[in-house]
Amino acid sequence: MKIVVIDGQGGSLGKTIVNQLKKNIPDLKLYAIGTNSIATLAMRKAGADYCASGENPVIVACQDADIIIGPLGIIAADSLMGEITFAMAMAIGKSKAHKILIPVSKCRITVTGVQDLPYNNYIDIAIASIKKILEEADKSD
């Protein structure tokens, strides 16, 4: 199963996601794609197995990803202070992957009905979602 973590800016959210996934599901091979090299380096230090930076790696990684996880802004062009290009948002949105989006309200996007929690709490919920997806995939094999 190909799990792609996408983050930008300083990569702190992506770093925490990679760290928690590796801690909770150690056998996973994680692809970390940063919108910039600083974000990529943060996720590499957290233990990501495969890392790359920039627009084309996002596009390529999304083509055959099974799960994409990152901040909500990765599906909106010009979010993350302009780091998400239209092509990135389009590739993520069109991907057949299951998308798990952390609702960080820094990109002027608000998801109504979602509690305002610290993003570590959202990451815990996201990890539980990935575990459930992996369990269902194992049952169908």
C-alpha positions as CSV (number, residue, x, y, z in Angstrom):
1,M,0.0,0.0,0.0
2,K,1.4,3.4,-1.0
3,I,0.9,6.1,1.6
4,V,1.9,9.6,0.6
5,V,2.4,12.4,3.1
6,I,2.3,15.9,1.6
7,D,3.2,19.0,3.5
8,G,4.8,22.4,3.0
9,Q,6.1,25.4,4.8
10,G,8.3,24.1,7.7
11,G,6.9,20.6,7.5
12,S,6.0,20.3,11.1
13,L,2.6,18.7,10.4
14,G,4.1,16.3,8.0
15,K,6.9,15.5,10.4
16,T,4.3,14.7,13.1
17,I,2.3,12.6,10.7
18,V,5.3,10.5,9.6
19,N,6.5,10.1,13.2
20,Q,3.1,8.9,14.4
21,L,2.6,6.6,11.5
22,K,6.0,5.0,12.0
23,K,5.3,4.7,15.7
24,N,1.9,3.1,15.3
25,I,2.4,1.1,12.1
26,P,6.2,0.5,11.9
27,D,6.1,-1.7,8.7
28,L,4.6,1.1,6.5
29,K,6.8,2.4,3.7
30,L,6.0,6.1,3.6
31,Y,6.5,8.6,0.7
32,A,7.0,12.1,2.0
33,I,6.6,14.9,-0.6
34,G,7.3,18.4,0.5
35,T,6.3,21.4,-1.4
36,N,9.8,22.7,-0.5
37,S,13.0,21.2,0.7
38,I,12.6,22.3,4.3
39,A,9.3,20.4,4.6
40,T,10.8,17.4,2.9
41,L,13.9,17.4,5.3
42,A,11.6,17.5,8.3
43,M,9.7,14.5,7.1
44,R,12.9,12.6,6.2
45,K,14.2,13.2,9.7
46,A,11.0,11.8,11.1
47,G,11.6,8.5,9.3
48,A,9.9,8.7,5.9
49,D,11.3,6.0,3.6
50,Y,11.1,7.9,0.2
51,C,11.3,11.7,0.0
52,A,11.1,14.3,-2.7
53,S,10.3,18.0,-3.1
54,G,8.3,20.1,-5.5
55,E,5.4,20.1,-7.9
56,N,6.4,17.1,-10.2
57,P,7.0,14.7,-7.3
58,V,3.5,15.5,-5.9
59,I,2.0,14.9,-9.3
60,V,3.9,11.6,-9.8
61,A,3.3,10.3,-6.3
62,C,-0.5,10.9,-6.5
63,Q,-0.9,8.8,-9.7
64,D,-0.7,5.5,-7.9
65,A,-1.1,6.4,-4.2
66,D,-3.5,4.4,-2.1
67,I,-3.7,7.0,0.7
68,I,-2.7,10.7,0.7
69,I,-2.5,12.5,4.0
70,G,-1.7,16.1,4.7
71,P,-3.3,19.5,5.7
72,L,-6.6,20.4,4.1
73,G,-4.9,23.1,2.1
74,I,-3.2,20.6,-0.2
75,I,-6.4,20.4,-2.3
76,A,-6.6,24.2,-2.8
77,A,-4.4,26.0,-5.3
78,D,-2.4,28.8,-3.9
79,S,-2.8,27.6,-0.3
80,L,0.1,27.1,2.2
81,M,1.1,30.7,1.4
82,G,1.2,29.9,-2.3
83,E,3.2,26.7,-2.1
84,I,0.4,24.5,-3.5
85,T,0.2,25.1,-7.3
86,F,-2.9,24.5,-9.4
87,A,-1.2,21.3,-10.8
88,M,-0.5,19.9,-7.3
89,A,-4.1,20.6,-6.1
90,M,-5.5,19.0,-9.3
91,A,-3.3,15.9,-9.0
92,I,-4.2,15.4,-5.4
93,G,-7.9,16.0,-6.1
94,K,-8.0,13.7,-9.1
95,S,-6.1,10.9,-7.5
96,K,-8.0,7.7,-6.8
97,A,-6.3,7.6,-3.4
98,H,-8.2,7.8,-0.2
99,K,-7.5,11.4,1.0
100,I,-7.1,12.1,4.7
101,L,-7.0,15.8,5.3
102,I,-6.1,17.5,8.6
103,P,-8.3,20.6,9.0
104,V,-5.7,23.3,9.7
105,S,-7.5,26.6,9.3
106,K,-4.6,28.7,8.2
107,C,-5.4,28.8,4.5
108,R,-8.7,30.6,4.9
109,I,-10.6,27.3,4.6
110,T,-13.0,26.4,7.3
111,V,-14.8,23.1,7.5
112,T,-18.0,23.7,9.3
113,G,-19.0,21.1,11.9
114,V,-15.5,20.2,12.7
115,Q,-14.3,20.8,16.2
116,D,-11.4,23.2,16.8
117,L,-8.8,20.7,18.1
118,P,-5.0,20.9,18.3
119,Y,-3.6,19.3,15.2
120,N,-2.0,16.4,17.2
121,N,-5.5,15.3,18.1
122,Y,-6.4,15.4,14.4
123,I,-3.3,13.3,13.6
124,D,-4.4,10.7,16.1
125,I,-7.8,10.5,14.4
126,A,-6.0,10.3,11.0
127,I,-3.8,7.4,12.2
128,A,-6.9,5.5,13.4
129,S,-8.5,6.1,9.9
130,I,-5.4,4.7,8.2
131,K,-5.4,1.7,10.5
132,K,-9.0,1.0,9.6
133,I,-8.3,1.4,5.8
134,L,-5.4,-1.0,6.1
135,E,-7.4,-3.5,8.1
136,E,-10.2,-3.4,5.5
137,A,-7.7,-3.8,2.7
138,D,-6.2,-6.9,4.4
139,K,-9.7,-8.4,4.7
140,S,-10.4,-8.0,1.0
141,D,-7.1,-9.7,0.0
